């Protein structure tokens, strides 16, 4: 049986925001009813992250999630930052005209 920390690490394998939203929802549902999940993605050079802003039904449920997973609060939301594994590119080298 995997721990919560193992499951949090496994979120980085999600291939798109829909699957990430589903996986985050399933993980957080263990702590209470998930009311909202918003996922924003960011990229810089070779690094990709997803910022998952979420709310649970009660503050007590959010407190349990924060304690168990080390998830911080960002304003009214909880913020789960996921370091996304970048899928290998299948594109070949780019040839520019005149080169």
C-alpha positions as CSV (number, residue, x, y, z in Angstrom):
1,X,0.0,0.0,0.0
2,X,1.4,3.4,-1.0
3,X,1.7,6.3,1.4
4,X,0.2,9.7,0.8
5,X,3.7,11.1,0.1
6,X,4.2,8.3,-2.6
7,X,0.9,9.2,-4.1
8,X,1.8,12.9,-4.2
9,X,5.0,12.1,-6.0
10,X,3.1,9.9,-8.5
11,X,1.1,13.0,-9.6
12,X,4.1,14.1,-11.6
13,X,3.4,11.3,-14.1
14,X,0.0,12.7,-15.1
15,X,0.2,13.5,-18.8
16,X,-2.4,16.3,-19.0
17,X,-4.4,18.6,-16.8
18,X,-7.5,16.5,-16.9
19,X,-5.8,13.4,-15.6
20,X,-3.9,15.5,-13.0
21,X,-7.2,17.1,-11.8
22,X,-8.7,13.6,-11.4
23,X,-5.7,12.3,-9.5
24,X,-5.5,15.3,-7.2
25,X,-9.3,15.0,-6.6
26,X,-8.9,11.3,-5.7
27,X,-6.0,12.0,-3.3
28,X,-7.8,14.9,-1.6
29,X,-11.1,13.0,-1.4
30,X,-9.5,10.9,1.3
31,X,-9.6,14.0,3.6
32,X,-13.1,15.2,2.7
33,X,-15.4,16.4,0.0
34,X,-13.5,18.4,-2.7
35,X,-15.4,21.5,-3.6
36,X,-13.1,23.0,-6.3
37,X,-9.9,22.2,-8.1
38,X,-8.3,24.7,-10.5
39,X,-5.1,23.6,-12.3
40,X,-2.7,26.1,-13.9
41,X,0.4,24.9,-15.7
42,X,3.7,26.8,-16.0
43,X,6.9,26.1,-18.0
44,X,10.4,27.6,-17.8
45,X,13.1,26.2,-20.0
46,X,13.0,22.4,-19.4
47,X,10.9,22.6,-16.2
48,X,7.1,22.2,-16.0
49,X,4.8,22.6,-13.0
50,X,1.2,22.5,-12.3
51,X,-0.3,24.7,-9.6
52,X,-3.4,23.0,-8.2
53,X,-5.6,25.4,-6.2
54,X,-8.3,23.5,-4.2
55,X,-10.9,23.8,-1.6
56,X,-12.4,21.1,0.6
57,X,-15.9,21.3,2.2
58,X,-14.6,22.4,5.7
59,X,-11.6,24.0,7.3
60,X,-11.1,20.9,9.4
61,X,-10.8,18.8,6.3
62,X,-8.3,21.3,4.8
63,X,-6.3,21.2,8.0
64,X,-6.0,17.4,7.8
65,X,-4.8,17.6,4.2
66,X,-2.3,20.3,5.1
67,X,-0.9,18.3,7.9
68,X,-0.7,15.0,6.1
69,X,0.7,16.3,2.8
70,X,2.5,19.5,3.7
71,X,0.2,21.5,1.4
72,X,0.3,25.2,2.1
73,X,-2.6,27.7,2.0
74,X,-2.6,30.4,-0.7
75,X,-5.2,32.9,0.2
76,X,-8.4,31.0,0.7
77,X,-7.2,28.0,-1.3
78,X,-4.8,25.2,-0.6
79,X,-2.0,25.1,-3.1
80,X,-0.5,21.8,-4.3
81,X,2.5,22.3,-6.6
82,X,3.3,19.4,-8.9
83,X,6.6,19.0,-10.7
84,X,5.5,17.5,-14.0
85,X,7.7,15.0,-15.8
86,X,8.2,16.2,-19.3
87,X,7.3,13.8,-22.0
88,X,10.1,13.3,-24.5
89,X,9.8,15.3,-27.6
90,X,9.4,13.3,-30.8
91,X,10.1,16.2,-33.1
92,X,13.2,16.1,-35.1
93,X,15.7,18.9,-35.6
94,X,14.3,22.1,-37.1
95,X,15.8,23.3,-40.4
96,X,15.7,27.0,-41.0
97,X,15.6,28.3,-44.5
98,X,19.1,29.4,-45.6
99,X,21.0,27.3,-43.0
